[in-house]
Amino acid sequence: MNSRFPDGFLWGASTSSHQVEGGNRWNDWWELEQSGRLPHRSGEACRHYELYESDFDLARSLGHNAHRLSIEWSRIETKPGEWNEEALEHYAAVIAALRKRQIEPVVTLHHFTNPAWFAHRGGWLQDDSPDLFARYVDVVAARLAPNVRFWLTINEPTVFVKHAYVTCDWPPCGGRSWRHAVTALRNLCRAHAVAYDVLHRYRTDSMVGIAHSAPYVTACNPQSPLDRLAARTRDFVLNDLVFRLFGRPAHEVLDYIGINYYARQIVRWGSTPFKAMLFGSECKADHHESPRRFTSMGWEIHAPGLARVLKRLSRLGLPLIVTENGIATTDETARTQYLEDHLATLAQSVRDGVPVIGYLYWTLMDNYEWAKGFDAKFGLAAVDFTTQERRPRPAAQAFRELIDR
């Protein structure tokens, strides 16, 4: 890969609080883990809450100039309206540690977890949930905004509502309901809009976005009207709907869009009932181009799809940051190849005029991968969860060399 990226281009990796910090005892995920309904518990995770300085030394040594992290709402507001000064001071120290190393913080305010008290009173189904979120954002921004320019309010709202209310394998897991999913999605989008205003009150040059899960969706048989209908419907729900629910035009409540890209979805007309037919089912058969490659999570590796989603979402006229892109694998040759292929695609998108201003690999180090536990190995660095030793993988050095070039 040889390409001129824009000055100030953000290169780095992403993490999220519950997946790396350890000991997040005040949120709904911790409660679900302790209930025995999940096969894995986060426990100490990567102990990043204590080890963040050495983790940022690692990131700097790998050539990163940006790092995406998340604030754990449940640490900040363990009870309604009660603010934990120690936690606020901790996150201020985390941001200062990044700045000291000349690493740009990209701060996520909600990455799947909710305070237990918020979940108990109805979570994102409550009419006042956007206001409760805005109250928390106001407290965080008052402390951190002087040293944070880039914010992500909500991580993957469509993924969150799917797992929380449709497949029901994440909290609140209170029963499968499309109606609840739509209500929660609408409230998450409203929460983003009010948080956008809060953040801009504290810093007029804030860059505020969401982290949008953006699969590349295509029809199994392009000649089949039903396959095309299923693909269009799924693509609209996954890639368009969220931008229509803010209550205002997207360009009024977004300064950029964070794009989490992992896979292509090849969709064919499903079986009964009708809603399954309309949204289609994923086709993983080998009658498509061969060989098709998949990660250990079962996601297809398809680098050209990154260019497709970047171009598609650039139509909104906003800068784009790839806020997640990575591979779960134990094959280190495959990890390096994944990075090379996706960064080559990214370089071509930049040459084609797509306004991409950053790329953040998922993730800096192996972590707690939600319901998958610790088995999914995404990290640029391997983690020994007994000793908490970090060991950079070959792909980490390959990434640095790609950045340098």
PyMOL commands that set and color helices and strands:
alter all, ss='L'
color gray80, all
select helices_A, chain A and resi 17-20+28-35+48-61+73-76+85-100+116-120+123-125+129-147+157-166+178-202+225-239+241-244+250-253+274-279+304-316+332-351+370-372+394-404
alter helices_A, ss='H'
color red, helices_A
select strands_A, chain A and resi 10-14+66-70+104-110+150-155+207-213+216-219+257-260+264-268+281-282+320-324+356-362+381-384+389-392
alter strands_A, ss='S'
color yellow, strands_A
deselect
rebuild
show_as cartoon
